[in-house]
């Protein structure tokens, strides 16, 4: 039951058509500078959430880096449900000297399940390296332009994407070179 209400909350958060979302300071700055995005409901901590299309992720990310978001706190992915979209998300922070409470923003890129491709932000934030590899390994999201996109946690010959909600686990996996 709690899972069901959580899913409904996520759907309301990711569906900006339900009600107008007031633009936060980062969203306003991006709009003023001509960057295409959609504002989503703020997260539970009050951090601004922005929906960005895959084809404009690099220009938006580069602009945010220039605006001062110099630290990629976290990059990850999740599955909205069987047959639904995959989401690649980015938690960005402005890190500076004597910052008591640094400014934060979250980006979400919704991707089609059949061919999930998004540009890699590795060339903006080097910390995305292993995080993008893990998202690739677990969800099958291809980060185009990543310098070493290969499996990180699963064996290289593993079939499928284990954290997708429609993944069917194999009965067994035989290690070829166990010794």
C-alpha positions as a printed NumPy array, in Angstrom:
array([[  0.   ,   0.   ,   0.   ],
       [  2.832,   2.415,   0.868],
       [  4.535,   1.378,  -2.393],
       [  1.351,   2.265,  -4.299],
       [  1.09 ,   5.741,  -2.748],
       [  4.804,   6.285,  -3.366],
       [  4.343,   5.393,  -7.069],
       [  1.38 ,   7.764,  -7.301],
       [  3.508,  10.509,  -5.728],
       [  6.303,   9.866,  -8.237],
       [  3.822,   9.979, -11.127],
       [  2.406,  13.295,  -9.924],
       [  5.938,  14.64 ,  -9.501],
       [  7.035,  13.553, -12.978],
       [  3.838,  14.645, -14.71 ],
       [  3.899,  18.435, -14.802],
       [  0.515,  18.533, -16.628],
       [ -1.304,  17.889, -13.316],
       [ -0.798,  21.469, -12.154],
       [  1.516,  24.34 , -12.97 ],
       [  4.844,  24.197, -11.182],
       [  6.356,  27.529, -10.187],
       [  9.802,  28.001, -11.714],
       [ 12.654,  28.086,  -9.246],
       [ 15.738,  30.284,  -9.573],
       [ 17.717,  27.786, -11.686],
       [ 14.767,  27.117, -13.98 ],
       [ 14.222,  30.866, -14.392],
       [ 17.899,  31.406, -15.219],
       [ 17.852,  28.599, -17.807],
       [ 14.678,  30.008, -19.384],
       [ 16.153,  33.528, -19.523],
       [ 19.183,  32.123, -21.335],
       [ 17.167,  30.084, -23.846],
       [ 17.661,  26.544, -22.503],
       [ 14.72 ,  24.207, -23.063],
       [ 13.516,  22.267, -20.001],
       [ 10.441,  21.641, -17.847],
       [ 10.167,  22.383, -14.133],
       [  8.937,  19.485, -11.983],
       [  7.669,  19.536,  -8.397],
       [ 10.476,  20.049,  -5.906],
       [ 11.749,  16.926,  -4.167],
       [ 11.106,  16.096,  -0.503],
       [ 14.067,  18.267,   0.543],
       [ 12.79 ,  21.249,  -1.433],
       [ 15.457,  20.914,  -4.127],
       [ 14.522,  22.119,  -7.601],
       [ 13.858,  19.332, -10.158],
       [ 14.204,  19.913, -13.896],
       [ 13.147,  17.62 , -16.734],
       [ 15.605,  17.843, -19.639],
       [ 15.433,  16.129, -23.035],
       [ 18.396,  13.918, -23.933],
       [ 19.266,  16.031, -26.986],
       [ 19.754,  19.182, -24.861],
       [ 21.371,  17.57 , -21.802],
       [ 24.922,  18.602, -22.721],
       [ 24.092,  22.273, -23.439],
       [ 22.04 ,  22.509, -20.225],
       [ 24.685,  20.698, -18.159],
       [ 27.442,  22.908, -19.583],
       [ 25.405,  26.026, -18.799],
       [ 24.794,  24.824, -15.236],
       [ 28.505,  24.125, -14.821],
       [ 29.268,  27.663, -16.003],
       [ 26.54 ,  28.952, -13.627],
       [ 28.488,  27.395, -10.734],
       [ 27.211,  23.839, -10.369],
       [ 30.714,  22.427, -10.273],
       [ 30.059,  19.172,  -8.41 ],
       [ 28.109,  16.123,  -9.567],
       [ 26.977,  14.686,  -6.245],
       [ 25.235,  11.702,  -7.776],
       [ 24.246,  10.255, -11.128],
       [ 21.942,   7.296, -11.281],
       [ 18.968,   5.746, -12.987],
       [ 15.641,   4.139, -12.248],
       [ 12.849,   2.329, -14.035],
       [  9.345,   3.851, -13.941],
       [  7.788,   0.402, -14.361],
       [  7.344,  -2.435, -16.85 ],
       [  6.825,  -0.917, -20.278],
       [  7.496,   2.556, -18.916],
       [ 10.389,   4.914, -19.369],
       [ 13.864,   4.742, -17.874],
       [ 15.191,   7.821, -16.112],
       [ 18.775,   9.029, -15.844],
       [ 19.132,  11.597, -13.06 ],
       [ 21.842,  14.03 , -11.996],
       [ 22.222,  15.726,  -8.589],
       [ 24.298,  18.902,  -8.94 ],
       [ 25.729,  21.186,  -6.242],
       [ 27.465,  24.571,  -6.204],
       [ 30.544,  23.959,  -4.07 ],
       [ 32.427,  27.027,  -2.871],
       [ 34.537,  28.194,   0.048],
       [ 32.608,  28.995,   3.218],
       [ 29.356,  27.626,   1.774],
       [ 27.043,  26.87 ,   4.69 ],
       [ 24.226,  25.414,   2.579],
       [ 25.249,  25.025,  -1.061],
       [ 22.666,  25.48 ,  -3.809],
       [ 21.434,  22.238,  -5.379],
       [ 19.49 ,  21.213,  -8.478],
       [ 18.367,  17.861,  -9.854],
       [ 18.082,  16.981, -13.55 ],
       [ 16.007,  14.107, -14.921],
       [ 16.18 ,  12.731, -18.444],
       [ 13.295,  10.417, -19.402],
       [ 14.319,   7.815, -21.982],
       [ 12.415,   5.294, -24.094],
       [ 12.776,   1.744, -22.842],
       [ 13.468,   0.28 , -26.294],
       [ 16.534,   2.402, -27.085],
       [ 17.684,   4.384, -24.036],
       [ 20.512,   6.673, -25.167],
       [ 21.738,   9.866, -23.554],
       [ 24.992,  11.826, -23.933],
       [ 27.618,  11.229, -21.264],
       [ 28.371,  14.099, -18.876],
       [ 31.811,  12.593, -18.165],
       [ 33.489,  15.415, -20.08 ],
       [ 31.862,  17.993, -17.768],
       [ 32.09 ,  16.139, -14.445],
       [ 34.697,  13.346, -14.338],
       [ 32.89 ,  11.883, -11.314],
       [ 30.229,  10.556, -13.705],
       [ 32.622,   7.85 , -14.933],
       [ 31.695,   4.869, -12.753],
       [ 28.218,   6.176, -11.981],
       [ 27.258,   6.125, -15.675],
       [ 28.841,   2.686, -16.02 ],
       [ 26.689,   1.389, -13.161],
       [ 23.523,   2.861, -14.724],
       [ 24.488,   1.221, -18.02 ],
       [ 25.185,  -2.116, -16.321],
       [ 21.966,  -2.235, -14.306],
       [ 19.474,  -0.531, -16.672],
       [ 20.997,  -0.683, -20.163],
       [ 21.11 ,   3.096, -20.639],
       [ 23.786,   3.891, -23.227],
       [ 25.844,   6.976, -22.333],
       [ 27.086,   8.141, -25.72 ],
       [ 30.605,   9.545, -25.659],
       [ 31.591,   7.787, -22.423],
       [ 35.27 ,   6.765, -22.725],
       [ 34.902,   3.267, -21.211],
       [ 31.255,   2.217, -21.189],
       [ 31.288,  -1.439, -20.187],
       [ 29.808,  -3.554, -17.44 ],
       [ 30.951,  -2.678, -13.947],
       [ 29.151,  -5.049, -11.571],
       [ 27.938,  -7.903, -13.77 ],
       [ 30.125, -10.234, -15.849],
       [ 30.813,  -8.954, -19.374],
       [ 28.722, -11.725, -20.958],
       [ 25.667, -11.193, -18.705],
       [ 22.404, -10.961, -20.632],
       [ 19.888,  -8.281, -19.71 ],
       [ 19.662,  -5.423, -17.25 ],
       [ 19.096,  -6.68 , -13.679],
       [ 17.439,  -3.602, -12.135],
       [ 14.782,  -3.144, -14.811],
       [ 11.407,  -3.973, -13.325],
       [ 10.59 ,  -6.369, -16.164],
       [ 13.887,  -8.286, -15.853],
       [ 13.534, -12.05 , -15.572],
       [ 16.363, -13.546, -13.549],
       [ 18.055, -16.582, -15.107],
       [ 17.864, -19.896, -13.241],
       [ 21.638, -19.966, -12.844],
       [ 24.82 , -18.429, -14.085],
       [ 27.83 , -20.656, -14.658],
       [ 31.236, -19.134, -14.114],
       [ 33.487, -20.157, -17.   ],
       [ 36.861, -19.46 , -15.379],
       [ 36.206, -19.912, -11.679],
       [ 39.716, -21.099, -10.892]])
